[in-house]
Amino acid sequence: MIRPPRQVEIVEVGPRDGLQNEPGVLPLAVKREFIERIVGAGARRIEVASFVNPKRVPQMADADELVRSLPRHQGVRYIGLVLNRRGFDRALAAGCDEIGMVVVASDTFNLRNQGATTAQSIAAWLEMASAAKAAGIRAQVTISASFGCPYEGEVAAEKVVAIARECAAGDPVEIAIADSIGAGVPAQVTDLVGRLREALPGMKLRCHFHNTRNTGLANAYAAVEAGVETLDASVGGIGGCPFAPAATGNIPTEDLLYMLSRMGVATGMDLARTIGTAHWLEQRSGRKVPGLLTKAGTFPAAKETT
């Protein structure tokens, strides 16, 4: 039996996976303040930008300038998402502390998202993993659509494990499994995490869930119970994938923090300040966020910190 961790690391993905699916483009200064607020709330790994074609994802057009402008804090790592060697070189030059690559578990989705087959993205990951090691930068990989593809339907757990085995050859600091369209349920999470632990003993696992069908937090709970020590989340629950039909936001960071805190699981993040950041984001974007803690508050009630 895997003993559930008593501490879970939160990777805040709001500045990248959150903002990339918003209808408007926030000014660079607002993005920088967003990241600073997240740091102030206790996040220590933050996905700050994706280094992709700005014509395809205009919300990330200022990625290079943004990362260069960010103040550095001891113990805080800024993560840049990359999909190819050009993106990797940009992230490295901008000063990212860590790079994350995405490999999609279905060819159709991978072609739409990255213009390459799954096998080609695995090859690109292995090349970048080697380059990252040579440059002394941390590198990790996410297997997207691990629980279902919007174009091909069900994705077999065996396929995800096979992709993970190939990606593991690049010696990533961790492998993440992502439910990019919010199709998964807790039993699938338990099963897939178990299979990956058996196939890749010692590999650090991370989970990334979307709340499209309202199963995101339940899946996060299942991941923690299965022993996963790192979860992605987005302040306010904003985000989604521009290339996946009807893919709504990530699990809200503040909702996840509330659940974990009530379970006695430490995260190192301040719930009140995170809720305050979600409310600040609503003001700056002019839109309500999907998260529920911004509406209901904590229990017992606590004063929000801005």
N, C-alpha and C positions, 0 to 999 in steps of 0.2 A: 504494500500500500504506500502511495506517495502522501507524505504529510503536507497539508496546505501550508504555504509560506506565511510567516507572520509579518513580513514586510514585502511590499510590492513596489517596484519602480514604475513610475508613470512617464511615458514618453509623450510629451505634449506636441500634437501635430496640427493644432489650429492654424498657425501661421502659414502652413503649406497645404495640407490636405483639407483644412477648413476653408481657407480663403480662396482656393483655386476653383471652387464651385459656386462662389458667391456671384450674383449678377453684376455687381459693380467692382471697380478697382480702387482699393484704398490707397491714399498717398503714402509715400515711403515713410514719412515721419510718423504716421499713424501706425503703420506696421511695426516700426521700431519701438514705439511706445507699447504696443500690444505685447511684443516679446519681452520688454523690460518689466511689464506688469506680471507676466507669467514667471519670470525669474524671481520677482519679488514675492510671488506666492509659493515659491519653493521648488519649482521645476528645475531639474538639472540636466535633462536631455530634451532638446527642443528641435523639432523638424521645422527649420525656418524658411526654406525655399526649395523649389525644384528648378534644376538647370535644364530646361527643355525649350523647345521652339516657342518663342513668345507669340507667334501667330496662332499656335494651337491653344496655348494657355496664357492669354494676355495678363491675367492676374499675377503672373510670375515674371513679367518682363523686366523688372528691376532687381532680380535676384542677386546679380553680381554686386551692384551698388549697395543693396541692403546689407548683405553679409559683411562687406568691407566696413560699413558704417557702425556695426554693432559694437557696443562696449563689451569688453571681456571681463568675465567674472570667474574667480577661482572655483573649479569644480563644475562649471557649466560647459556642456558640449553643444555646439550648434551643428545640426545635421543637415546636409544637402542631399536631396533626392536626385539621382542621375539615372539615365536610361541608356547612355552610350558613352564612348570614350570622350567625345567632345564635351558632353556634360560634365564628365569627371574632371577633365582638365580645367573647366571653368570653376567648378566647386573648389578644387585645390588652389587655384590662383586667388579666389575670393577669400580664402581663409577658413573654410569649413573644418571643424574638428573631426568630423565623421561623415562618411558617405553611405547612403542607402541605395541599393539597386533593387529594381522590381523585375521579377520574372512571373508572367501570367501562366496559370496552369492550363490554359486552352489556347490553341493557335489563333482562333478567330479573334478573341479578345486581345491577345498579344499583338496581332497585326493591326487592329484598330487603335490600340493604345500606344504602340511603340513602332509600328511599321516594320515589324520583324516577327519571325516565328519564335515559338518558345525555345527551340534548340539554338537559334541564333542569339537570343537574349541570354541563355545560359553561357554560351561561348563568350559573349561580351562581358558578362559578370566575371568569369574566370580571368579574363584579361585585366579588368579593372581591379580585381582583388589583388592580383600580382603587383600592379602599379601602385596601389594603395600601400601595400606592405613595403615596397621600395621607398615610398615617400614618407613612411612613418605615420600614416593616418589610419584610423579605425575604419573598417568596412563591414557592412552587414547586408543581408539580402532578404527580401520579402517575397513570398510566393503568393501572388494575388489570385483572387477567384478560387481559393482553396476549398470553398464550400458550395460552389455553383457558379456557372457562367451564364450571362444574359443571352448569349448566342447559341451555345452548345448544350445548355441544360446542366444536368448532374455532372459533377466531377468526382471521379472515383478516388477514394482515399489512397489507393495503391499508386495512382498517378502522382499525387502530391508527394508521397514518400519517395518515389523514384526521382522526382525533380530535386527534392531536398538532398538526396544522396549525391547527385551530380553537383549541386551547388556547394555542398560541404567540402568538395575537393579544393575550393578556393580559401578554405580556412577562415570563414567569417567569424566575427565576434559573437554573432547570434544569427539564427534563422527565424523569420517571422512567418506566420500563416495569417492570411488576411481574408476576411469575408467581405469582399469588395462591394457586393450587392445586397448584403444583409439577408442571405438565404438560409444560413445555418441555424441549427438548434443545439441546445446543450449536449445532447447525446452524441452528436457528430464531433463536437469539440473534445469531449472526453475520449472518444475513439481515436481521433486523429492525433491528439497529443500523445496518447499511449503508444500508437504505432511509431511516431517519430522518436520517442524516447527509446523504444526497442531497437529501431534501425540506426539511430545516431546517439548512443549513450555518451553523456558528457556534453553534448551540444546545448548551449543556452537557447531557449525558445522564448519568443515573444508573440503576442497575439494582437490582432488589429480587427476590430469589429465595427460594422455599420449597423444602424438601428432601423433599417428600411422597413422591416416587418416586426418591429418592436421586440426583438429577441436579443438585442445587443448586450444589455446588462446581464441577462440570464446567461449568455454565452461567456461573458467576462467572469461571472461567478463560477461557472463550470471550469474555466481555465485555471482560476486560482485554486479550486479544489483539486485539480489535476496536478498542481505543483508548479504552474507557470509563474515566474517571478517578475515579468515585465509585460505591461499592457499599454497600448496606445489609446489616447483619448484626445478630444478636442473641446476647448472651452466653449460652452454654450451648445455643444452638439452640432456645430456648423460643419459643412463640408459635403464630400461625395466625389464621385468620379465623373468628369465631363464626358467620358466615352462609354459610360454604362447607363443604359436607359433606366430612369426612375430610381437611381441610386441616391438615397438621401444621406443625411449626415452621419458622422461618427458618434460613438457613445459620448455623452457630455462628461467632461472632466469632473465637474462639480457633482454630478449625480453619482459617478463612479466613486469619488472620494467619500461621499456620504455613506454609500453602501459598505465600502471597505472599512471605514472608521467604525461603523456600528457592528462590524464583524470582528473588531479588534485587530485589524490588519493595518500596520503603519505604512505611510507613503512618503512622509517628509514634506507634504504639501499642506498649505493652509486653506481650509475649506472656505472660510469667510472671505478671504482675499480672492479666491478663485471665483466665487459667486459675484463679487464686486467687479471683477474683470469681465465677466459675462454681461453684466448690466452696462458697463462702460462700452463694450463692443456693440451692444444694441443701440446705444446713443450715437456712436460713430458711424455705424452702417445704416441707421435708419430703419432697421428691421428687427423684429422679435426673434430671439434664438429658440431652437426647439427644446432645449433642456428644461426639466421640470423644477429643479431646485431654484431657478431664477423666479419661478412663479410661486412655489409653495414655501420656500425657505427651509431652514433646517428644523429638526426636532431633536431635543427641545430648541425653541427659538433662540437664535444667537444674533448678535449685532453684526451686520455686514461691514467688512473692512474694504476701503477703496485704496 
